[in-house]
Amino acid sequence: MNPAFSVVLLTTLIGAGQGLFLALFVIETCVFAGMLTAPASDFYFCGSATAVVLLGAGLLASFFHLGHPERAWRAAAMWRTSWLSREVIVLPAFMALVAVYGWMHWQTQQGTLALGLVAVVVCFLLFLCTGMIYACIKFLQEWATPLTLVNFTLLGCASGVMLATALAALRGEPNVAGLGLSAMLLTVAGMATRIAALRRNAVLKPRSTLQSAIGINHPKVVQKAQGFMGGSFNTREFFHGRGPGTLRAVRWLFIVGAFVLPVLLAQTGLATGSPLLLVIAFAVQFCGLMAERWFFFAQANHPQNLYYQAVS
């Protein structure tokens, strides 16, 4: 597939926003249970505002891959059958809940746990909708696996908790060590499941071949031309046009950038008490996750590419 940069931004931004909110809610729950030291009263407000900005930026990015943005409201019309329509409904609802959650912490600090619990349910529903948009497409074998949903959830949580660690360190809040450890554990778990997906996809056998596509059972069928010399919607939207070398380079780039370097930077930042290193850890991880998401889309091989492997 040809990755749209707007979709890459959408999925990474909203994942970080979801993970950040979950970190805030877990902190509040642990403080309520007497397990953690309470942060400053406006920490939840600042964190919630940051999460809303990330979610809003992701929503805005989604408009840039629409042919007719003025008709975007129609995307919600098929909510009974379409995971994309469900995401379009759930994302604004989650943004509203996070905004009210932060406002309640700023104003009253009453009833925030109950509202936060509702927001957590909607948050995981959003992870489900986003992941299932791709996991439900059976003919794209690279996506049609539960690992797609698991990876979207773990990687979003890892980046969000890493951001929460950086924010807490910058503000001089308590619990930075616990947040940092959680971010590293989530990052390692995300790396394990992402590598599992890579290994699975490396041994996939295509269900369609040139022989099955044209109904000719011959051991040697070779595609020589597309049928036209210029580009088309098919060649632009369903194939990225990059060679195997580019895919290998991006794969190693995101493994190092999204997983290895952030863990090393976060570990060093916690050991030295450096908020700057924790901020850099989040920035590096976010860039690495953008590379990971580009690879996620590019690796998916649409069956129609059987017809468009060569110009002549």
MOURUR-V39143 format. One line per field, one symbol per residue. phi: phi as a letter, one per 30 degrees, with the letter a starting at -180 (. if undefined). psi: psi as a letter, one per 30 degrees, with the letter a starting at -180 (. if undefined). Layout:
phi = ???
psi = ???
This chain:
phi = .cddeddededddddddddddddddddddddddicbdddddcddddddddddddddddddddddccdbedcedddddcddbcddddddddddddedddddedddddcchcidddddddddddddddedddddecdddddcddcdaedddddedddddddddddddddddddiddidddddddddddddddddddddddddddcdcedcbedddciccbdbbbdcadjacddaedddccbdicdeddddddddddddddbddedddddddddcicddddddeddddddddddddddeddddcdeddecbdbda
psi = ljkkeeeeeeeeeeeeeeeeeeeeeeeeeeeeggflkkllfgeeeeeeeeeeeeeeeeeeefffgkeiffgefffffhfffkeeeeeeeeeeeeeeeeeeeeeeeeeegkgeeeeeeeeeeeefeeeeeeefeeffjefjeffikffeeeeeeeeeeeeeeeeeeeeeeefgllgeeeeeeeeeeeeeeeeeeeeeeeeeffgkkkfkleefeggjikfjkkkflfflfllleefefgkfglleeeeeeeeeefeeefeeeeeeeeeeeeefhjeeeeeeeeeeeeeefeeeeeeeeefkjkfffefhfle.
